[in-house]
Amino acid sequence: MANDEGILDSDLSVESSNTEGTASSAVDAHNTLVSRQGADATIGTFAEQTAAGIMDEIAETETVHLNVGAAAPALAGQVAEDYERYKPWFRIAPINAAFFVADLLNFAEQFAVGQQGWENAVIFREDAAWTGQVAPALKDAVGGQACQSKTTSSFH
């Protein structure tokens, strides 16, 4: 299917542009890739603000976008509210933040503790909008036991 010749015998060119973690830079990056460089599809956006920033660009250019990082339920909600406008947007990973805590706790219980026997773990949280829902839900789920929240963000 995919090889040195491209995908399904079609040429493939991979280009990139830095969103710098801001909505305005994401719009500029999307515009450069689609309007100026002729991209047929885009893949990416890890922060909610960058993903939200390009939603209207995706709709206006009708360019397929595969979201691979931003997990805010509001993004899928925007698609659901106006599907005809935002139908080129697809979340392929990760699951949205509403299910993240349950899946993280299942992983911890079944693999980290169950299979590996780990007794301590640290979860690093970026200062992204969608992660604001995660820390309180984790604290509630573990009863606040030894649970601290320290945020960090970095975009390069």
C-alpha positions, 0 to 999 in steps of 0.5 A: 500500500505505502512504499517508496513510490508513494501511496497506492501508486500516487506520489506523496509529498510531506510538508510541515509548518509550525503552529507555534501553539497559537491559533493565529499561527495555526491559521497562517500555517494551514493557509500556507500549506493549503492555499500556497503549497496546494496540500490536499489534506492536513494532519496534526494540531496537538493543542486545542487552541491550534485545532480550534483556530483552523476549524473555519479554515478547514471548512472554507477550503474543504480540505480534509484534516486529520486531527491527531492530538487535540482532545477537547470534546468541543471540537467534535461538538463543533462538527456535530453542530454543523456537520455540513460545514465541518465534515472535512475534520476527523479526529483519528487520535486521541480519544476525547478528554471526556473518556481520557481519565477512564482509559488512563485509570484502566491502563494504570489498573490493568497494566501498570499495577496489574502486569508491571506491579508499579506502585507510583506513577507521575502524569505530566500535564501540558497547559492545554485547554482540554487538560484542565478537565483531566486533573480534577477528574483524576483527583476525584477518581483517586480520592485526591491521594498524593495527587498534585497538578503542575502544568507546563507547556512548550511549543517549538 
